[in-house]
């Protein structure tokens, strides 16, 4: 896995609580198709996005488009391409697990110790806790030695031994935390109970019954099969990213597929062609915002709530996402292998179009700022979630940023307090008042604070903070929000997104300025009021 010279790409903090904007409850039409063409042409022409994008309704394509990297340029293509789908593979793995449960070969209560007793807490960890990320098994891709072996072939035994050496992240069932280790081990369990390789199980139990020709366990990318490489942008040139050895990802993220075949798979899943209605109900049930190999999303359209299920994925520089609306039989998918743009905006745009809302074509203009206006951003910044420090400086009238041990790169002002370095797909949004910024690159986002800055906040008694902890929901808000207490500080986490810190403004009032969020608690009513960009929603504790 080649990393660009600025910041490594990984999953990080989500900075908006809505996965999609409110939309109108209309049907996709010719105007939506035209606007989507213009939208993705703008991204292509400005070197921002390559990949395949699609919207389907009841199995039929409403919109399909492919943009590829060719001779260091982004160009349109009318072919179908196969992409590494990363963690969307977990949904396939979950289906196989439920098939084994239906055949009596496993149960949700089966303990990990029956297969891998050497893993910490194995006697307490159930199959269900692995499926919904409540096992506490440390994520092996976050371990320090991961970069030493991810490009080399690995046996099951080698990977198990590595996981056995990892200290648990928490006690089984204590909370939820995403871990690739869960699904790597689930794949090995599938092989033991079936006597077949994971790739063969995918082929025999999912791909062949559904007629999928382009969905399978990949080894190395083969362009002659229309499999694509992934790229990162370096000094305005697209460079191929080093490939993972797929035996490292396996059941946690080693499948390839297409937009069409992912839609076929999800439609078949919710049409109960792969598992029973009862198994599906369990699969999509949530605990602490986590389903079983799948996540729930809610979309508001003219006061009507639409429910979608899906998963996202990231491996090398591939980024993937699918949302399927069972009631409407609408599937929305993007599979990207080269990006220097906010994929959250891509997802919102596709969802708006899918439900008939107008969308705007992005413009890429530079704001002119004086040197004095730029100086307020200067300083050395550090982050609790990123290993590198970043220095921000003004030189020759330009704002520059430099990560520890790396070269400086120029920042272009694109909005108030917002800068970008498109050559590496970096966006930085500053909060001068609190001396912070968030830096986004690909799907990752990290919050940095000026060194030596003491974030001023009200001291709130731990006993009161504990009363705020819980999962909150509302019919008028698209996501659930979980409030957590760690090290005497509150954190919030929206459905399927990483957590973010809350700053105490008063005993019952907290904020996250970088996303324009204010949360006020009413513990006597078991409620909170969340306000973001002027819109308030009342949410009640479950």
C-alpha positions, 0 to 999 in steps of 0.5 A: 500500500503506497501512501502519498507524501502528505497524509496516509488515507484511512477511515476517520471522523465524519463531520456532518451528522446527515449522510444525505440532504433532505430530498423531494419525494419525486421520481428520477427523470431526464433532468436528473440524468442530465444534471448527474452527467454535468456533475460527474463531468465537472469532477472528471474535468477537474481531476477529482473522481474516477470510478463507476456510479449507478442508480438502479430501480427494481433491477433496472438502471436509471443512471450508469457512468464510468470514468477511468484513468488513462494516460494520466488523465480522467476520461469517460468509458462505456465499459463495465469495470471490476473494483475491489469493494473492501468492507462491502465484502463483510455483507457477503460474509455475513450472508454465508454465516447466516446460511450456515446457521440455517443449516445448523452448522453454527449459531449466533451463540457459538463461541469463538473458543470452539475454533480459535481458543488462543484469542483473548476472551474467546470463551466469552465471544460469540459469533453474533458479537463478531458480526456486529463488532461487539467482540472487543478483538483488536483491529489487526489493520490498526496494529503497528506491524501491519505495514510490515506484511500487508503486501506479502502472502499470509496463511490463516495460521499466520494471521490467527497468531498475529491476532492472538498477540493483540490485547483486547480493545474492550471486554466482549459485549461492553460496546461496539467498535469496528474491527476487521479481525472479526470478519477475517476470523469469521471467514476462517470459521466458514472454511472450517465448518464447510470444508471449503475455501472462502472464495469457493463459498462465495462462488457456489452460494452467492455468485452462481445462484445469482448469475454474478460473473464479476463478483469473486475473491481476487488475488492480484489485479488483472486488467485484461478482466477489466479489473482496475488498479487504484490511484492516488494523486501526487503532484497532479499525476495519478500514481498506481497504489501498491496492492495488498496481498488479498490473503491479508484481507480475505473475508474482511475485504478481498472481493471484487464486483461491479455496480450492477452486480452489487445491486443484484446482490442487495436486491436478492438479499432483501427479496430473501433469495439468499437467506430466510426472512427471519435471518434477514430480520436478525441481520439488519437488527441493530445494537449500538448502531451496528447491524450484522455486516450491514448498516441502516440509513434513513433519508427524509423526503418531504416529511416521508422517511425512507430506510436504506441498508448498505455498507461502505468499503476502503482498501488501497485507494479504492472507495466504495459505497452502496445503499439499497432502499428495500421498499422502493427497490432503489440501489445507489452505488459508487465504486471509486479507484481515484479520488481527490474530492469529498465522497460524502458530497458524491453520495449526497448528490446521488441520493438527491438525484435518485429521489428526483431532487435538483442537484448543482454542478460544483465549481472550483474557484479560488478565493483571493486572500491577503497575507494578513488574512492568512496569518490567523491560520499559522502555527503548529498543530497536533491531533489525538487521532493522527500520528503526524503534526502539521505546521501551517505557515504563510510564505510569499503570500501563500498558505502552506501546510507541512506534515512532520518529516514531509514536504510543504504543500500549498493551500488554495482558498475555496471558501470561508476558512476552507482550503484545499490541495487538490493534487493530493485530494486534501481539504482543510477547514479552519476554526480560528476561534477555537484554534483548530482545523479538520483535514480531510483526505479521501474518506479520512478526517482528523481534527488538529488543535494549535499546540499549547492551546487549552480548549476552554470549557465548563467543568461538568460533574461526572455524575451529570455527564453519566445521565446523558449517556445513551442512544437517542433517536427521532422521527424527524432526524435521519440518524440515531446518535449515541452519547458516550463518556470517556475520560470524563468527556462526552463524545457523540457518534451518529449511525455508522460514523466515527465519534466526535468530541463535545465541548462543554459550554454549560452544564447541559450545553455542548458543541462541536464547532467544526461541524456547527453542532450544538447539543443541549440535554434535558435529562429529566425528559431523557431527551436532547436537542441537536442543532446543526447549521440552524436546524434543531431536532429533538431526540429521545433516549431509546 
